[in-house]
Amino acid sequence: MKSARQTAFEILNKIQRDESYSNLALDSSLDRAEIDIKDKRFVSALVYGVTERRITLDYNLSLYLSQPLKKLKPQVLTALRLGAYQILFMDKIPDSAAVNESVKLVKKNGAAFASGLVNAVLHKIAVNGLRTDGSMSVNFSAPEWLCKMWSESYGKESAEKLLEASFGAVENTLRVNTTKTNTDELCDILFEEGFRCEKNNTVENSLTVKSGGAIHKTRAYRDGLFHVQDTASQLCCKALAVHDGETVVDVCAAPGGKTFTLSELMHNTGEVVSCDIYPQRLKLIGDGAERLGLNNIRTVQNDGSEFNSSLPQADKILCDVPCSGLGVIRKKPEIRFKKSEEVDKLADLQYSILCVSSRYLKIGGKLVYSTCSLNPEENENIINKFLAEHKNFKSVRVLPELERYAEDTDYLTLMPHIHGCDGFFVSCVERVK
């Protein structure tokens, strides 16, 4: 049987090698791992912790290495990061255990030649503790371009709060399938399955999981009583203000969470046309709809950047476009290692999808443009450009009851440190002619 540290070691190598999302790699490996629940939690803490603190860890390691980190064998670097994370950020792990277990990892994984190096470097880190150069980048383990962009966009104080909020475990938030149950009933059902949940104070028909195990393995999940969905995504759906019997198009729908919520808000009436460019992702939506018992959902393979005359004229449109994901770093910490040029390329595609999507909207209909990014270039700049070039649309104030982080605006930027959810941008426009 593999140890917890060996399991974490293999997952981290896979994330680095395949550029996988940590949550997907972790879930896949833990489903197969023959370790108990306590060890699974330890593995999760190690994988997420090492990934989100990588820049800080690498800075500290570099202080005691005579060669650049990029010249180290991958298995050596992973073992060093694992050891350094335990020493610097896990108070309950004895330094000696962190050092010794990291040495065992390199010996077991074809790098015995580096055991002395690993031992020496980690001993120095244990003696000297956490070091920093005082920069925001090293302090908060974020690339310099992201620190600069958030500081310029939201101010240094907000940028630091955003970065601080990107660390640590995130509680699961559930969307109650109101076509089958209600919040109180689901709370009781999950309690019987070993989960403690509380009502979400920000959005109705939602629960926050406070304790328990793998929520997707419950009978309640199999019976379609809920789907997992962050508060921000639920608020995005609420902003569209759908009604029973309407025709709604979800332009970039996969993996389908917002489609499901819209369907439930419409009480399984009307039609939700759920679109994605990839057939295999449409299957995920179809399977989810079947599990939830939602039969007003129709999946359509469609490229959102190209007009499709077969799509219906819609009362409401959700245009949740592909984005950098900078608002969900706390769930997918490897996003912080994206290159700035990767982010810069997205704006043209986002604007194209928005313009095409608007052509499906009836006069008097509403369209929500949203991203899970905190980057004005993907958010305010896109919708402002659209309104300037499309005089037949006007801006609609989004969820006025919610706190704005800055100036009074129709748009809503959800901040993790303010709203307790994913970072998200939500705007709404109405077609007036």
Summary of the structure (lengths in Angstrom):
residues: 433
radius of gyration: 23.3
end to end distance: 66.2
largest distance: 73.0
contacts: 1461
relative contact order: 0.09
helix: 50%
strand: 15%
